[in-house]
Amino acid sequence: FNSKILAVIEEAPEVKTYVLECPKDFTFLPGQFVMLSFPNERLAKAYSIASSPEKKGKLDLTIKIESYPEEELPKHLTPRLNHVKKGQELVLKGPYGKFVLDESKQEYVFLAAGTGIAPLMSMIRYMLDKKINKKIILINSNKTTKHIIYKKELEFLKNKINIVQTITLPGETHSHYQGRIEKELLSKHVNNKQALFYICGPNEMVKATKQALLEIDVTRGNIHIELW
């Protein structure tokens, strides 16, 4: 369907959320993605939906974008999004994807790095919108505190879900964990090995985090991953 940009939100360095118009009867499952393209172009790219399915008539795509001068833009779709503005027309197709929320459990652990938080936030926002009474833990990894996506919203959600932030680059004074999501951090915060685990981020992070979960005896079938 044809869409247009309703808003562009600066989330973090080189990360923007695009609020896009969609039909009010458009439905998707938390964690799914859409294919985005410019009008009259065949080139398309997949982006995870960050908003809750309960948010009708619009959807959010949170995207990491490398900056290029407009005259040096590569043909890839993502860098070109850095130069679009409110009102720009785009084309969306979908939804797609099997990385979706299973609502059958009572406890969820979401593990994110960078913009990998986008589909996980769709799941979290959905559960909060529906007032589903579940225990939720978010373990979120970023390079610096400036790179934390949805920073204000996550501060607000601290009294509703358990949020663990970890910062990977040294040299900054902060109150969060230092380092990547590794076995030691997981052992400290994962008490229920029968919870459902959802991991999304760079491929190396996803694979390493899955392995760390297996090493602390999380059941393999309870681990769901999204590789980009």
C-alpha positions as CSV (number, residue, x, y, z in Angstrom):
1,F,0.0,0.0,0.0
2,N,1.0,3.6,-0.5
3,S,2.1,5.5,2.6
4,K,3.5,8.8,3.6
5,I,5.8,10.0,6.4
6,L,3.9,11.6,9.3
7,A,6.9,12.3,11.4
8,V,10.7,11.7,11.6
9,I,12.1,11.4,15.2
10,E,15.8,11.6,16.0
11,E,16.3,8.7,18.4
12,A,20.1,8.5,18.8
13,P,23.2,9.2,16.7
14,E,22.4,7.8,13.2
15,V,19.1,6.4,14.3
16,K,15.7,7.7,13.3
17,T,12.1,6.6,13.8
18,Y,9.9,7.1,10.8
19,V,6.2,7.3,11.7
20,L,4.4,6.1,8.6
21,E,0.7,6.2,7.6
22,C,-1.0,2.9,7.1
23,P,-4.7,1.8,6.6
24,K,-6.6,1.5,9.9
25,D,-7.4,-2.1,9.0
26,F,-3.7,-3.0,8.5
27,T,-2.8,-5.7,11.0
28,F,0.4,-7.4,12.1
29,L,1.9,-9.4,14.9
30,P,4.4,-7.9,17.3
31,G,7.8,-8.6,16.0
32,Q,7.0,-8.7,12.3
33,F,8.5,-6.5,9.5
34,V,7.5,-4.7,6.3
35,M,9.2,-4.2,3.0
36,L,9.8,-0.5,2.3
37,S,10.5,1.1,-1.1
38,F,10.3,4.5,-2.9
39,P,7.4,4.9,-5.3
40,N,8.0,3.4,-8.8
41,E,11.1,1.7,-7.7
42,R,11.7,-2.1,-7.4
43,L,14.5,-1.8,-4.8
44,A,13.0,-2.6,-1.4
45,K,14.4,-3.4,2.1
46,A,13.0,-5.1,5.2
47,Y,12.5,-3.1,8.4
48,S,11.1,-4.3,11.7
49,I,8.0,-2.6,13.0
50,A,8.6,-1.0,16.3
51,S,5.1,0.2,17.2
52,S,2.4,-1.8,18.9
53,P,-0.3,-3.4,16.7
54,E,-2.8,-1.6,18.9
55,K,-1.6,1.7,17.4
56,K,-4.0,2.0,14.4
57,G,-3.4,4.1,11.3
58,K,0.3,4.5,11.7
59,L,3.4,2.4,12.3
60,D,6.9,3.1,13.4
61,L,10.1,2.0,11.8
62,T,13.3,2.6,13.8
63,I,16.3,2.5,11.4
64,K,20.1,3.0,11.7
65,I,21.2,5.3,8.9
66,E,24.7,6.1,7.8
67,S,25.1,9.7,6.8
68,Y,26.2,10.7,3.3
69,P,26.1,14.1,1.6
70,E,23.1,14.1,-0.8
71,E,25.3,14.4,-3.8
72,E,27.2,11.2,-2.8
73,L,24.3,9.0,-1.8
74,P,24.8,5.3,-2.7
75,K,21.9,3.5,-4.4
76,H,21.1,1.5,-1.3
77,L,17.8,2.4,0.1
78,T,18.7,3.0,3.8
79,P,21.1,6.0,3.4
80,R,18.5,7.7,1.2
81,L,16.1,7.7,4.0
82,N,18.3,10.2,5.8
83,H,17.2,12.8,3.4
84,V,13.4,12.2,3.3
85,K,11.0,14.6,5.1
86,K,7.5,14.7,6.5
87,G,5.0,14.2,3.7
88,Q,7.3,12.0,1.6
89,E,5.5,9.2,-0.1
90,L,6.8,5.6,0.3
91,V,5.4,2.2,-0.4
92,L,5.0,-0.6,2.2
93,K,4.4,-4.3,1.7
94,G,3.7,-6.8,4.3
95,P,3.6,-7.8,7.1
96,Y,6.2,-10.6,7.0
97,G,8.1,-12.7,9.5
98,K,7.9,-15.5,12.1
99,F,9.8,-13.7,14.8
100,V,6.6,-13.0,16.7
101,L,5.3,-12.8,20.3
102,D,4.1,-16.0,21.9
103,E,1.6,-14.9,24.6
104,S,1.4,-18.3,26.3
105,K,4.2,-17.7,28.9
106,Q,4.2,-15.6,32.1
107,E,7.8,-14.3,31.9
108,Y,9.7,-12.8,29.0
109,V,13.3,-11.8,28.6
110,F,14.1,-9.5,25.7
111,L,17.7,-9.0,24.7
112,A,18.6,-6.2,22.3
113,A,21.6,-4.5,20.8
114,G,21.3,-1.2,18.9
115,T,18.3,-1.0,16.6
116,G,17.6,-4.7,17.4
117,I,15.4,-3.2,20.1
118,A,12.8,-2.2,17.5
119,P,10.8,-5.5,17.1
120,L,11.2,-6.2,20.8
121,M,9.7,-2.8,21.7
122,S,6.7,-3.7,19.4
123,M,6.2,-6.8,21.7
124,I,6.7,-4.8,24.9
125,R,4.4,-2.0,23.8
126,Y,1.8,-4.4,22.7
127,M,1.8,-6.2,26.1
128,L,1.6,-3.0,28.0
129,D,-1.2,-1.6,25.7
130,K,-3.2,-4.8,26.2
131,K,-2.5,-4.7,30.0
132,I,-1.3,-8.3,29.8
133,N,-0.1,-9.2,33.2
134,K,3.4,-10.7,32.5
135,K,6.8,-10.3,34.0
136,I,9.1,-8.5,31.5
137,I,12.8,-8.1,31.5
138,L,14.6,-6.0,28.9
139,I,18.4,-6.3,28.7
140,N,19.6,-3.6,26.3
141,S,23.1,-3.1,24.9
142,N,24.4,0.1,23.3
143,K,27.8,1.7,22.5
144,T,27.3,4.7,24.7
145,T,24.5,6.3,26.8
146,K,23.9,8.6,23.8
147,H,23.1,5.6,21.6
148,I,20.3,4.3,23.9
149,I,17.2,4.3,21.6
150,Y,13.8,5.2,23.1
151,K,15.7,6.6,26.1
152,K,12.9,8.7,27.6
153,E,10.3,6.0,27.1
154,L,12.5,3.4,28.7
155,E,13.0,5.7,31.7
156,F,9.2,6.0,32.0
157,L,8.8,2.2,31.8
158,K,11.1,1.4,34.6
159,N,8.2,1.1,37.1
160,K,6.4,-1.3,34.8
161,I,9.2,-3.6,33.5
162,N,12.7,-4.6,34.6
163,I,15.2,-2.8,32.4
164,V,18.9,-3.6,32.4
165,Q,21.1,-1.3,30.4
166,T,24.7,-2.2,29.4
167,I,27.2,0.1,27.6
168,T,29.9,-1.5,25.5
169,L,32.5,1.3,24.9
170,P,34.7,2.3,27.8
171,G,35.6,5.8,28.9
172,E,32.2,7.1,30.0
173,T,30.9,7.6,33.5
174,H,27.4,6.0,33.9
175,S,25.3,3.9,36.3
176,H,24.8,1.1,33.8
177,Y,26.6,-2.2,33.3
178,Q,29.9,-2.0,31.3
179,G,30.4,-4.5,28.5
180,R,28.4,-6.8,26.2
181,I,25.6,-9.1,27.1
182,E,27.5,-12.0,28.4
183,K,27.1,-15.1,30.6
184,E,27.9,-13.2,33.9
185,L,25.3,-10.5,33.3
186,L,22.7,-13.1,32.2
187,S,23.3,-15.3,35.3
188,K,22.7,-12.3,37.5
189,H,19.4,-11.3,35.9
190,V,17.8,-14.5,34.5
191,N,16.2,-16.5,37.3
192,N,13.5,-18.3,35.4
193,K,15.2,-20.6,32.8
194,Q,11.7,-21.5,31.5
195,A,10.9,-17.9,30.4
196,L,10.7,-17.0,26.8
197,F,13.8,-15.3,25.4
198,Y,13.8,-13.0,22.3
199,I,17.1,-11.8,20.9
200,C,17.6,-9.2,18.2
201,G,20.6,-7.2,17.0
202,P,23.7,-7.7,14.9
203,N,24.2,-11.3,13.9
204,E,27.4,-11.8,16.0
205,M,25.6,-10.5,19.1
206,V,22.6,-12.7,18.5
207,K,24.7,-15.8,18.1
208,A,26.9,-15.0,21.1
209,T,23.9,-14.2,23.3
210,K,22.1,-17.4,22.4
211,Q,25.2,-19.4,23.2
212,A,25.5,-17.7,26.6
213,L,21.8,-18.5,27.4
214,L,22.4,-22.2,26.5
215,E,25.5,-22.2,28.8
216,I,23.3,-21.1,31.8
217,D,20.9,-23.9,31.0
218,V,18.1,-22.0,29.3
219,T,16.0,-24.5,27.2
220,R,16.9,-24.1,23.5
221,G,13.2,-24.2,22.5
222,N,12.5,-21.1,24.6
223,I,15.0,-19.0,22.7
224,H,13.8,-17.0,19.6
225,I,16.2,-15.1,17.4
226,E,16.0,-12.6,14.6
227,L,19.1,-12.5,12.3
228,W,19.5,-9.4,10.1
